[in-house]
Amino acid sequence: MGVDIKTGFNNYIRCASGTAATPSISFSTDTNTGMYRAGADSIGFATGGAERFRISSTYASMTTTANKAYLNFTASTATTPAFTFNADTDTGLGRAGANVGSLIAGGASIAQFSSNGLSMQGLLGLNVATMTTAQKLMLPLITGSIIFDTNLGKLCICTGLGWETITSV
């Protein structure tokens, strides 16, 4: 099907479905770049003959790799992410409430963040950066930061004014 143009009260332009390699709406000097029908209720955008972006009635896909990210068009909650991954749709970023974001893994909120800070739930362990004393002293002084100083062989915490060695836990 070529271009189907109707004039009158309900005007429309229809094109062939096209593909990523040959989009139906393209450029005369770059025929493998443009827009095409990617499937039912989906529009694909291609560059260089490959799909780069897709919008459907339920999501927007940003890339063509196996681990592509998705922006879902569903109500996001603390445990239902709006931004997810192709093969892992219960892991991503969600909205826990007004001005509160949620980091979600396996359908569970593991961290929530807002202008008041970060809170984490269900931690079984804490991964701490490991570095030398010289590297530690080059860090910005952020109160509450914890590192393992390899020269001292000890955990250190930032007070905001400097670093203190943690002597007991």
HELIX and SHEET records of a PDB file:
HELIX    1   1 THR A  133  LEU A  137  1                                   5    
SHEET    1   A 2 ASP A   4  LYS A   6  0                                        
SHEET    2   A 2 TYR A  12  ARG A  14 -1                                        
SHEET    1   B11 ILE A  25  PHE A  27  0                                        
SHEET    2   B11 ASP A  30  GLY A  39 -1                                        
SHEET    3   B11 SER A  42  THR A  47 -1                                        
SHEET    4   B11 ALA A  50  SER A  56 -1                                        
SHEET    5   B11 TYR A  59  SER A  61 -1                                        
SHEET    6   B11 ALA A  69  ASN A  72 -1                                        
SHEET    7   B11 PHE A  83  PHE A  85 -1                                        
SHEET    8   B11 ASP A  88  GLY A  97 -1                                        
SHEET    9   B11 VAL A 100  ALA A 105 -1                                        
SHEET   10   B11 ALA A 108  SER A 114 -1                                        
SHEET   11   B11 GLY A 117  MET A 120 -1                                        
SHEET    1   C 4 ALA A 129  MET A 131  0                                        
SHEET    2   C 4 ILE A 146  ASP A 149  1                                        
SHEET    3   C 4 LYS A 154  CYS A 158 -1                                        
SHEET    4   C 4 TRP A 163  THR A 165 -1                                        
END                                                                             
